[in-house]
């Protein structure tokens, strides 16, 4: 059995810091007939970040399944709250967004989430997985939901095919009784290892006698866009 390395990423690309657990996610919808222009504009905006010396890392994915298919998600991970008090040149950042992205797409949402380190499994390549299965779990009680996710994570310890299971709880900009799972895979065969996730979560919920904790489970697929990311290889 291959060992599973449990680490956390910081924005410099090395190990996670316990204090840097805030991630920010932004969902964009390219305007009709403007998908290509949106992509090019977003790439130009990333170059602005690079030229401005932005120390943050930025990751980008397109939704390739679900109701948000065609939408784009950008995310920046492993921040302290204080990081958001001092982003790189916010006025010029916003001005560049207007020049490069805003005319080609709509910003549909932005939310922040807290990384659940103890409920996560990751390697140094996790965020660059070819695909991420984004599982959104709506719960009635967040602590009970985290217990279910913890047991779910432990079920993968003997499964060397699963090397990415990153768990977050939403804390701003969305449903605060929501837990997100990002499950990485580099092939559809690997993706299929979690095909029964809803049944597994329900079985764990019953075993822990936490009935009615899970209200709904939604699964979407994200495809990584290295050319729309500003992150180390």
PALOKE-170112 format. One line per 10 residues: number of its first residue (from 1); their letters; for each residue x, y negated, z of N, C-alpha, C. Coordinates in Angstrom, 2 decimals. Layout:
<pts>
NUM> A> X,Y,Z,X,Y,Z,X,Y,Z | ...
</pts>
This chain:
<pts>
1> XXXXXXXXXX> 0.84,1.18,0.00,0.00,0.00,0.00,0.89,-1.25,0.00 | 0.60,-2.17,-0.91,1.39,-3.38,-0.98,1.03,-4.28,0.19 | 2.02,-4.96,0.80,1.71,-5.86,1.91,0.99,-7.10,1.40 | 0.11,-7.66,2.22,-0.59,-8.89,1.89,0.05,-10.01,2.68 | 0.49,-11.05,1.98,1.13,-12.18,2.63,0.07,-13.24,2.92 | -0.06,-13.60,4.18,-1.06,-14.57,4.60,-0.36,-15.89,4.87 | -0.54,-16.85,3.93,0.11,-18.14,4.06,-0.89,-19.24,3.73 | -0.47,-20.48,3.98,-1.29,-21.63,3.66,-0.43,-22.60,2.86 | -1.03,-23.26,1.85,-0.28,-24.17,1.02,-0.32,-25.59,1.56 | 0.81,-26.30,1.51,0.77,-27.74,1.69,1.01,-28.36,0.32
11> XXXXXXXXXX> 0.82,-29.66,0.23,0.84,-30.29,-1.08,2.23,-30.33,-1.70 | 3.25,-30.03,-0.95,4.58,-29.94,-1.54,4.79,-28.60,-2.19 | 3.81,-27.69,-2.02,3.89,-26.41,-2.70,4.52,-25.32,-1.88 | 4.86,-25.57,-0.62,5.46,-24.52,0.19,4.42,-23.94,1.14 | 4.65,-24.03,2.45,3.74,-23.38,3.39,2.71,-24.36,3.90 | 1.54,-23.84,4.27,0.49,-24.67,4.82,0.91,-25.20,6.19 | 0.43,-26.36,6.52,0.55,-26.88,7.89,-0.79,-26.71,8.58 | -0.78,-26.38,9.85,-2.03,-26.19,10.58,-2.85,-27.46,10.62 | -2.20,-28.61,10.57,-2.92,-29.87,10.67,-3.43,-30.36,9.32 | -2.99,-29.76,8.25,-3.37,-30.21,6.91,-4.36,-29.23,6.29
21> XXXXXXXXXX> -5.60,-29.32,6.75,-6.59,-28.33,6.33,-7.76,-28.92,5.55 | -7.68,-30.19,5.16,-8.80,-30.80,4.46,-8.57,-30.74,2.95 | -9.56,-30.25,2.24,-9.54,-30.22,0.78,-10.64,-31.14,0.25 | -10.37,-31.79,-0.86,-11.38,-32.62,-1.50,-11.68,-32.09,-2.89 | -12.95,-31.90,-3.18,-13.41,-31.37,-4.46,-14.25,-32.43,-5.17 | -14.02,-32.60,-6.47,-14.81,-33.54,-7.27,-15.33,-32.81,-8.51 | -16.63,-32.95,-8.77,-17.26,-32.29,-9.92,-17.57,-33.34,-10.97 | -17.07,-33.09,-12.18,-17.33,-33.97,-13.32,-18.18,-33.23,-14.37 | -19.06,-33.96,-15.02,-19.80,-33.42,-16.17,-19.44,-34.23,-17.41 | -18.72,-33.63,-18.37,-18.43,-34.36,-19.61,-19.73,-34.78,-20.29
31> XXXXXXXXXX> -19.74,-35.98,-20.83,-20.92,-36.45,-21.57,-21.11,-35.62,-22.84 | -22.35,-35.57,-23.30,-22.68,-34.78,-24.48,-21.81,-35.21,-25.66 | -21.22,-34.25,-26.33,-20.32,-34.40,-27.49,-18.98,-35.01,-27.11 | -18.72,-35.23,-25.81,-17.49,-35.90,-25.39,-16.54,-34.98,-24.62 | -16.74,-33.67,-24.70,-15.92,-32.75,-23.91,-14.44,-32.88,-24.25 | -14.11,-32.96,-25.53,-12.70,-33.05,-25.92,-12.09,-34.37,-25.46 | -12.85,-35.47,-25.63,-12.35,-36.77,-25.19,-12.19,-36.82,-23.68 | -13.11,-36.16,-22.96,-12.98,-36.09,-21.51,-11.69,-35.37,-21.13 | -11.42,-34.25,-21.77,-10.22,-33.48,-21.47,-8.97,-34.33,-21.71 | -8.90,-34.97,-22.85,-7.73,-35.81,-23.16,-7.61,-36.98,-22.17
41> XXXXXXXXXX> -8.75,-37.59,-21.84,-8.73,-38.70,-20.91,-8.26,-38.26,-19.53 | -8.72,-37.10,-19.09,-8.31,-36.60,-17.78,-6.80,-36.31,-17.76 | -6.31,-35.75,-18.86,-4.87,-35.49,-18.95,-4.07,-36.78,-18.87 | -4.56,-37.84,-19.50,-3.87,-39.13,-19.42,-3.90,-39.67,-18.00 | -5.02,-39.46,-17.32,-5.10,-39.95,-15.94,-4.12,-39.21,-15.03 | -3.94,-37.91,-15.24,-2.95,-37.18,-14.46,-1.55,-37.75,-14.68 | -1.29,-38.18,-15.89,0.02,-38.79,-16.15,0.18,-40.10,-15.39 | -0.94,-40.82,-15.19,-0.87,-42.01,-14.35,-0.45,-41.62,-12.93 | -1.08,-40.56,-12.38,-0.72,-40.11,-11.03,0.77,-39.75,-10.96 | 1.24,-39.05,-11.98,2.64,-38.64,-12.00,3.55,-39.86,-12.06
51> XXXXXXXXXX> 3.22,-40.81,-12.93,4.03,-42.02,-13.06,3.99,-42.90,-11.83 | 2.88,-42.83,-11.08,2.75,-43.63,-9.86,3.44,-42.98,-8.67 | 4.01,-41.81,-8.88,4.71,-41.12,-7.79,3.78,-40.52,-6.76 | 2.58,-40.12,-7.20,1.61,-39.54,-6.27,2.14,-38.22,-5.72 | 2.27,-38.08,-4.38,2.78,-36.83,-3.82,1.71,-35.73,-3.73 | 0.44,-36.08,-3.96,-0.62,-35.09,-3.86,-0.58,-34.15,-5.06 | -1.02,-32.92,-4.83,-1.18,-31.97,-5.93,-2.63,-31.96,-6.36 | -2.86,-31.78,-7.66,-4.20,-31.77,-8.23,-4.37,-30.51,-9.06 | -5.47,-29.80,-8.82,-5.79,-28.58,-9.55,-7.10,-28.77,-10.29 | -7.21,-28.20,-11.50,-8.41,-28.37,-12.29,-8.94,-27.06,-12.85
61> XXXXXXXXXX> -10.27,-26.94,-12.86,-10.94,-25.75,-13.40,-12.20,-26.18,-14.16 | -12.56,-25.40,-15.16,-13.88,-25.52,-15.78,-14.78,-24.43,-15.24 | -16.05,-24.78,-14.99,-17.05,-23.77,-14.67,-17.37,-23.01,-15.96 | -17.26,-21.69,-15.91,-17.54,-20.88,-17.10,-18.69,-19.92,-16.87 | -19.40,-20.06,-15.74,-20.65,-19.35,-15.53,-21.49,-20.15,-14.55 | -22.79,-19.88,-14.53,-23.68,-20.55,-13.60,-24.29,-21.81,-14.17 | -25.15,-22.49,-13.40,-25.85,-23.69,-13.89,-24.93,-24.86,-14.18 | -23.71,-24.84,-13.64,-22.78,-25.95,-13.90,-21.78,-25.61,-15.01 | -22.10,-24.64,-15.84,-21.19,-24.26,-16.91,-20.83,-25.48,-17.77 | -19.55,-25.62,-18.06,-19.07,-26.77,-18.82,-18.64,-27.93,-17.95
71> XXXXXXXXXX> -19.03,-27.93,-16.66,-18.57,-28.96,-15.75,-17.10,-28.70,-15.39 | -16.44,-29.73,-14.93,-15.04,-29.65,-14.55,-14.91,-29.95,-13.06 | -14.10,-29.17,-12.37,-13.85,-29.41,-10.95,-12.37,-29.69,-10.73 | -12.08,-30.82,-10.09,-10.73,-31.11,-9.65,-10.69,-30.96,-8.14 | -9.54,-30.57,-7.62,-9.43,-30.43,-6.17,-8.01,-30.74,-5.74 | -7.90,-31.29,-4.56,-6.61,-31.52,-3.94,-6.70,-30.95,-2.53 | -5.66,-30.22,-2.12,-5.75,-29.38,-0.94,-4.76,-29.80,0.15 | -5.05,-29.30,1.36,-4.11,-29.31,2.47,-3.69,-30.71,2.93 | -4.72,-31.51,3.18,-4.50,-32.86,3.65,-4.84,-33.00,5.13 | -4.18,-33.95,5.78,-4.64,-34.48,7.05,-5.67,-35.56,6.74
81> XXXXXXXXXX> -6.55,-35.85,7.69,-7.53,-36.91,7.46,-6.84,-38.24,7.15 | -5.72,-38.47,7.79,-5.02,-39.74,7.60,-4.51,-39.92,6.17 | -4.34,-38.84,5.43,-3.90,-38.95,4.04,-4.86,-39.79,3.21 | -6.15,-39.69,3.54,-7.16,-40.41,2.75,-7.20,-41.90,3.09 | -6.49,-42.30,4.14,-6.34,-43.72,4.44,-5.26,-44.36,3.58 | -4.38,-43.52,3.00,-3.23,-44.06,2.27,-3.00,-43.33,0.94 | -4.01,-43.27,0.07,-3.77,-42.67,-1.25,-2.90,-43.60,-2.09 | -2.33,-43.07,-3.15,-1.45,-43.88,-3.99,-2.28,-44.94,-4.73 | -1.97,-46.19,-4.54,-2.52,-47.34,-5.29,-3.98,-47.14,-5.69 | -4.91,-47.16,-4.72,-6.31,-46.84,-5.04,-6.96,-47.78,-6.05
91> XXXXXXXXXX> -6.61,-49.06,-6.03,-7.22,-49.99,-6.98,-6.82,-49.66,-8.41 | -5.54,-49.40,-8.63,-5.09,-49.07,-9.97,-5.57,-47.67,-10.38 | -5.68,-46.78,-9.39,-6.22,-45.44,-9.66,-7.64,-45.56,-10.22 | -8.48,-46.35,-9.55,-9.86,-46.53,-10.03,-9.89,-47.22,-11.39 | -9.01,-48.17,-11.58,-8.97,-48.86,-12.87,-8.59,-47.89,-13.99 | -7.66,-46.98,-13.69,-7.25,-46.03,-14.71,-8.35,-45.00,-14.98 | -9.10,-44.64,-13.96,-10.25,-43.75,-14.17,-11.24,-44.38,-15.14 | -11.49,-45.68,-14.97,-12.41,-46.38,-15.87,-11.87,-46.39,-17.30 | -10.55,-46.51,-17.44,-9.95,-46.55,-18.77,-9.95,-45.19,-19.46 | -9.74,-44.12,-18.67,-9.44,-42.82,-19.29,-10.54,-41.77,-19.18
101> XXXXXXXXXX> -11.34,-41.82,-18.11,-12.29,-40.73,-17.85,-13.74,-41.18,-17.85 | -14.02,-42.29,-17.18,-15.40,-42.67,-16.89,-16.26,-42.80,-18.14 | -15.70,-43.25,-19.24,-16.50,-43.42,-20.45,-16.86,-42.10,-21.12 | -16.20,-41.01,-20.69,-16.44,-39.71,-21.31,-17.12,-38.70,-20.39 | -17.32,-39.04,-19.11,-17.90,-38.07,-18.18,-18.57,-38.74,-16.99 | -19.41,-37.97,-16.33,-20.11,-38.43,-15.13,-19.51,-37.73,-13.90 | -19.20,-38.50,-12.86,-18.81,-37.89,-11.60,-20.09,-37.47,-10.88 | -20.31,-36.17,-10.74,-21.56,-35.68,-10.20,-21.54,-35.50,-8.68 | -20.40,-35.19,-8.13,-20.33,-35.05,-6.67,-18.88,-35.07,-6.21 | -18.71,-35.40,-4.95,-17.40,-35.31,-4.29,-17.64,-34.89,-2.84
111> XXXXXXXXXX> -16.93,-33.88,-2.41,-17.12,-33.43,-1.04,-15.79,-32.96,-0.45 | -15.74,-32.95,0.86,-14.56,-32.49,1.57,-14.90,-31.24,2.37 | -13.93,-30.36,2.51,-14.14,-29.10,3.21,-12.92,-28.77,4.04 | -13.16,-28.01,5.11,-12.11,-27.64,6.06,-11.67,-26.21,5.80 | -10.36,-26.01,5.65,-9.81,-24.70,5.34,-9.87,-23.79,6.56 | -10.48,-22.63,6.39,-10.59,-21.64,7.45,-9.41,-20.68,7.33 | -8.31,-21.06,7.95,-7.05,-20.31,7.81,-7.20,-18.86,8.22 | -7.82,-18.63,9.36,-7.89,-17.27,9.89,-8.83,-16.37,9.08 | -9.64,-16.95,8.25,-10.56,-16.17,7.42,-10.09,-16.09,5.97 | -8.83,-16.42,5.72,-8.32,-16.52,4.35,-7.12,-15.61,4.11
121> XXXXXXXXXX> -6.96,-15.23,2.86,-5.81,-14.46,2.38,-5.28,-15.21,1.15 | -3.97,-15.42,1.07,-3.44,-16.14,-0.08,-1.99,-15.78,-0.33 | -1.55,-16.04,-1.56,-0.14,-15.94,-1.93,0.26,-17.27,-2.54 | 1.51,-17.41,-2.89,1.98,-18.68,-3.45,1.35,-19.01,-4.80 | 0.75,-18.03,-5.46,0.14,-18.26,-6.77,-1.38,-18.31,-6.71 | -1.96,-18.31,-5.53,-3.42,-18.17,-5.41,-4.19,-19.23,-6.17 | -3.81,-20.49,-6.02,-4.57,-21.56,-6.66,-4.37,-21.60,-8.17 | -3.39,-20.86,-8.66,-3.16,-20.79,-10.10,-3.66,-19.48,-10.69 | -4.51,-18.77,-9.96,-5.13,-17.57,-10.51,-5.86,-17.92,-11.79 | -5.89,-16.99,-12.73,-6.55,-17.25,-14.01,-8.01,-17.63,-13.80
131> XXXXXXXXXX> -8.67,-16.96,-12.86,-10.07,-17.25,-12.55,-10.23,-17.33,-11.04 | -11.16,-18.16,-10.61,-11.59,-18.17,-9.22,-13.09,-17.90,-9.21 | -13.48,-16.93,-8.42,-14.91,-16.74,-8.18,-15.28,-17.63,-7.02 | -16.13,-18.61,-7.28,-16.54,-19.56,-6.25,-17.87,-19.11,-5.69 | -17.84,-18.61,-4.46,-19.04,-18.08,-3.81,-19.49,-19.09,-2.75 | -20.69,-19.60,-2.91,-21.25,-20.57,-1.99,-22.26,-19.87,-1.09 | -22.00,-19.89,0.21,-22.86,-19.21,1.19,-23.56,-20.26,2.03 | -24.87,-20.33,1.91,-25.67,-21.22,2.75,-26.10,-20.44,3.99 | -25.80,-21.00,5.15,-26.07,-20.30,6.40,-26.94,-21.16,7.32 | -27.58,-20.52,8.29,-28.37,-21.24,9.28,-27.52,-21.64,10.48
141> XXXXXXXXXX> -26.40,-20.97,10.65,-25.52,-21.21,11.79,-24.09,-21.00,11.34 | -23.29,-22.07,11.30,-21.94,-21.98,10.74,-21.02,-21.06,11.53 | -20.96,-21.13,12.87,-20.08,-20.20,13.60,-20.41,-18.73,13.31 | -21.69,-18.39,13.23,-22.06,-17.02,12.89,-21.66,-16.67,11.47 | -21.81,-17.64,10.55,-21.39,-17.41,9.18,-19.90,-17.16,9.08 | -19.11,-17.87,9.88,-17.66,-17.68,9.88,-17.31,-16.29,10.41 | -18.06,-15.79,11.39,-17.83,-14.43,11.88,-18.05,-13.41,10.77 | -19.07,-13.62,9.96,-19.35,-12.71,8.84,-18.22,-12.76,7.83 | -17.76,-13.97,7.50,-16.66,-14.12,6.54,-15.38,-13.49,7.08 | -15.15,-13.62,8.38,-13.96,-13.02,8.99,-13.97,-11.51,8.81
151> XXXXXXXXXX> -15.10,-10.88,9.07,-15.20,-9.43,8.88,-15.06,-9.06,7.40 | -15.61,-9.90,6.53,-15.48,-9.67,5.09,-14.02,-9.71,4.67 | -13.28,-10.71,5.19,-11.85,-10.79,4.88,-11.10,-9.56,5.35 | -11.40,-9.10,6.56,-10.70,-7.93,7.10,-10.94,-6.68,6.28 | -12.06,-6.62,5.56,-12.33,-5.45,4.72,-11.38,-5.38,3.54 | -10.68,-6.50,3.22,-9.76,-6.52,2.09,-8.32,-6.20,2.49 | -8.06,-6.05,3.77,-6.67,-5.86,4.19,-6.05,-4.60,3.59 | -6.88,-3.60,3.31,-6.36,-2.36,2.74,-6.50,-2.34,1.22 | -6.94,-3.45,0.63,-7.16,-3.52,-0.82,-6.10,-4.42,-1.43 | -5.07,-3.82,-2.01,-3.97,-4.61,-2.57,-4.37,-5.35,-3.84
161> XXXXXXXXXX> -5.58,-5.06,-4.40,-6.03,-5.75,-5.60,-6.52,-7.16,-5.30 | -6.86,-7.44,-4.04,-7.37,-8.75,-3.66,-6.28,-9.51,-2.92 | -5.73,-10.53,-3.55,-4.65,-11.30,-2.94,-5.06,-12.74,-2.68 | -6.26,-13.12,-3.10,-6.73,-14.48,-2.87,-8.16,-14.47,-2.38 | -8.35,-14.88,-1.15,-9.67,-15.12,-0.57,-9.51,-16.33,0.32 | -9.86,-17.50,-0.21,-9.68,-18.75,0.52,-11.05,-19.25,0.97 | -11.22,-19.45,2.28,-12.51,-19.81,2.85,-12.49,-21.26,3.35 | -13.57,-21.97,3.10,-13.72,-23.36,3.51,-15.13,-23.59,4.06 | -15.25,-24.50,5.01,-16.58,-24.94,5.42,-16.73,-26.41,5.01 | -17.87,-26.72,4.41,-18.12,-28.08,3.94,-18.34,-28.99,5.16
171> XXXXXXXXXX> -17.70,-30.15,5.15,-17.83,-31.06,6.28,-18.28,-32.45,5.89 | -18.26,-32.79,4.60,-18.71,-34.11,4.17,-19.09,-34.05,2.70 | -20.16,-34.75,2.34,-20.52,-34.86,0.93,-21.42,-33.76,0.43 | -21.87,-32.88,1.32,-22.72,-31.77,0.89,-23.41,-31.14,2.08 | -23.90,-29.94,1.87,-24.59,-29.19,2.91,-23.58,-28.75,3.97 | -23.70,-29.26,5.18,-22.73,-28.96,6.24,-22.91,-27.56,6.81 | -23.94,-26.85,6.38,-24.11,-25.44,6.74,-23.76,-24.57,5.54 | -22.67,-24.90,4.92,-22.25,-24.21,3.70,-20.79,-23.76,3.84 | -20.55,-22.51,3.47,-19.20,-21.94,3.47,-18.86,-21.58,2.03 | -17.67,-21.95,1.61,-17.21,-21.65,0.25,-16.11,-20.60,0.31
181> XXXXXXXXXX> -16.19,-19.62,-0.58,-15.13,-18.64,-0.76,-14.57,-18.80,-2.16 | -13.25,-18.91,-2.28,-12.57,-18.92,-3.58,-11.79,-17.62,-3.68 | -12.25,-16.74,-4.56,-11.65,-15.41,-4.71,-10.92,-15.36,-6.05 | -9.61,-15.22,-6.01,-8.81,-15.28,-7.23,-8.67,-13.95,-7.93 | -8.59,-14.00,-9.25,-8.32,-12.81,-10.06,-7.64,-13.23,-11.35 | -6.86,-12.32,-11.90,-6.16,-12.59,-13.16,-6.65,-11.71,-14.30 | -7.73,-10.98,-14.08,-8.36,-10.18,-15.12,-9.80,-9.91,-14.69 | -10.64,-9.53,-15.65,-12.01,-9.20,-15.31,-12.07,-7.90,-14.51 | -11.12,-6.99,-14.76,-11.07,-5.77,-13.97,-10.86,-6.10,-12.49 | -9.92,-7.00,-12.24,-9.67,-7.42,-10.87,-10.87,-8.18,-10.31
191> XXXXXXXXXX> -11.48,-9.02,-11.11,-12.67,-9.77,-10.72,-13.76,-8.83,-10.23 | -13.90,-7.70,-10.93,-14.95,-6.75,-10.61,-14.80,-6.07,-9.25 | -13.65,-6.22,-8.61,-13.45,-5.61,-7.29,-14.37,-6.23,-6.24 | -14.92,-7.40,-6.54,-15.82,-8.04,-5.58,-17.25,-8.14,-6.14 | -17.60,-7.23,-7.04,-18.91,-7.32,-7.68,-20.06,-7.15,-6.69 | -19.83,-6.46,-5.57,-20.90,-6.20,-4.61,-20.84,-7.13,-3.40 | -20.34,-8.33,-3.59,-20.11,-9.22,-2.46,-21.39,-9.53,-1.69 | -22.51,-9.71,-2.37,-23.74,-10.04,-1.65,-24.17,-8.90,-0.74 | -24.08,-7.66,-1.26,-24.42,-6.50,-0.43,-23.46,-6.36,0.74 | -22.16,-6.60,0.49,-21.18,-6.49,1.56,-21.45,-7.50,2.67
201> XXXXXXXXXX> -21.75,-8.73,2.29,-22.04,-9.76,3.29,-23.30,-9.40,4.08 | -24.32,-8.89,3.39,-25.57,-8.51,4.06,-25.33,-7.36,5.04 | -24.50,-6.40,4.63,-24.21,-5.27,5.52,-23.46,-5.72,6.77 | -22.53,-6.64,6.59,-21.78,-7.17,7.73,-22.71,-7.96,8.66 | -23.58,-8.75,8.06,-24.55,-9.52,8.83,-25.39,-8.61,9.72 | -25.84,-7.48,9.15,-26.64,-6.52,9.92,-25.81,-5.84,11.01 | -24.57,-5.46,10.64,-23.71,-4.76,11.61,-23.38,-5.64,12.81 | -23.25,-6.95,12.58,-22.94,-7.88,13.67,-24.20,-8.38,14.39 | -25.36,-7.85,13.93,-26.64,-8.28,14.52,-26.83,-9.80,14.42 | -26.51,-10.32,13.24,-26.64,-11.75,12.98,-27.67,-11.98,11.88
211> XXXXXXXXXX> -28.77,-11.27,11.95,-29.81,-11.36,10.92,-30.31,-12.80,10.78 | -30.63,-13.13,9.54,-31.14,-14.46,9.17,-30.07,-15.54,9.23 | -28.79,-15.16,9.34,-27.72,-16.16,9.29,-27.51,-16.64,7.86 | -27.47,-15.71,6.90,-27.24,-16.06,5.50,-28.57,-16.37,4.83 | -28.69,-17.60,4.31,-29.90,-18.00,3.61,-29.83,-17.67,2.12 | -28.65,-17.88,1.52,-28.50,-17.61,0.09,-27.02,-17.50,-0.25 | -26.74,-16.81,-1.35,-25.37,-16.65,-1.85,-25.38,-16.96,-3.34 | -24.53,-17.88,-3.77,-24.42,-18.24,-5.18,-23.00,-17.97,-5.66 | -22.87,-17.38,-6.84,-21.55,-17.08,-7.39,-21.38,-17.78,-8.73 | -20.25,-18.48,-8.89,-19.88,-19.13,-10.15,-18.43,-18.79,-10.46
221> XXXXXXXXXX> -18.09,-18.85,-11.73,-16.72,-18.56,-12.16,-16.02,-19.84,-12.59 | -14.82,-20.03,-12.09,-13.98,-21.16,-12.47,-12.77,-20.64,-13.23 | -12.44,-21.28,-14.34,-11.26,-20.90,-15.13,-10.20,-21.98,-14.99 | -9.03,-21.58,-14.55,-7.95,-22.53,-14.26,-7.45,-23.20,-15.52 | -7.20,-24.51,-15.42,-6.71,-25.32,-16.54,-5.33,-25.89,-16.17 | -4.26,-25.18,-16.51,-2.92,-25.71,-16.14,-2.60,-27.04,-16.78 | -3.19,-27.32,-17.97,-2.92,-28.58,-18.64,-3.77,-29.72,-18.08 | -4.64,-29.39,-17.11,-5.43,-30.43,-16.44,-5.16,-30.35,-14.93 | -3.96,-29.96,-14.59,-3.54,-29.85,-13.21,-2.17,-30.52,-13.04 | -1.90,-30.98,-11.86,-0.61,-31.57,-11.53,-0.12,-30.85,-10.28
231> XXX> 0.49,-29.69,-10.52,0.88,-28.80,-9.43,2.11,-28.02,-9.87 | 2.93,-27.55,-8.92,4.13,-26.79,-9.27,3.77,-25.44,-9.86 | 4.60,-24.97,-10.77,4.38,-23.65,-11.37,4.79,-22.58,-10.39
</pts>
